[in-house]
Amino acid sequence: MKKFILGLFAGVAITASGSVFADDIISKVDAYINPAIPVTLDGKTLSLDKPVAVIDGSSYLPLKTLGAVIGKEVGWNDKTQTIELKSVTDPAKAVPSKDGEVNTSQPPKGDETTPTASDKVNIGEGIIYYNSLDVNEKYMPTGTKYLDDGSVVWLINGKEINQQAIMTQKDVLVVDPNHQYWSKNYFTHYLTEEQLAEFQKFSIDFNTKTVTPIK
């Protein structure tokens, strides 16, 4: 349970629900929910209405959200008790990217060159990161409360922290559940420079996921 809390403070228990399922096949799972994990389509970051959930090392999105990304409408057929996916015919229903362009399920045409990692801007350039497991092991949450929108507020070091509200894409790199790096910008919401001084600093290249200790 300790690793679950340390992995991501936004970890919550998700329970499959709905009267259409028999009680004996409903199962409860532990998941990490992190709104800072980006999802891209053909190199463009999507604006999603729900964050990615990580269960046993695999990433999940709600069917409705995923359906919109791949050009499908998702609905519930009460008569057959079935989730149905149908092709989207209205381009306006496609999921927009964060730069305002619309992503459809059609692949790009022509002789377009895919940018290499060296061509892309490193969003972590100039930012200091810390291993979140190291920091969180010393500064654990001492309390939680749930807001009406489903987000969680943690009481850490005497301060209330809504991780989903303040953490951005460039504030976190998740290599795996045991190697997660959070930015100094994030940690200073509830820790001082002096408190962070005892931990190893890192720089990160987000394009190659290269983590380098800062001496």
Buried (B, 14 or more C-beta within 10 A) or exposed (E): EEEBBBBBBBBBEBEEEEEEEEEEEEEEEBBBBBBBBBBEBEEBBBEBEBBBBBEEEEEBBBBBBBBBBBBBBBBBEEEEEEEEBEEBEEEEBBBBBEEEEEBBBEEEEEEEEEEEEEEEEBBBEEBBBBBBBEBBEEBBBEEBEEEEEEBBBBBBBEEEBBBBEEBEBBBBBBEEBEEBBBBBBBBEBBBEEEBBEEBEBBBBBBBEEBBEEEE
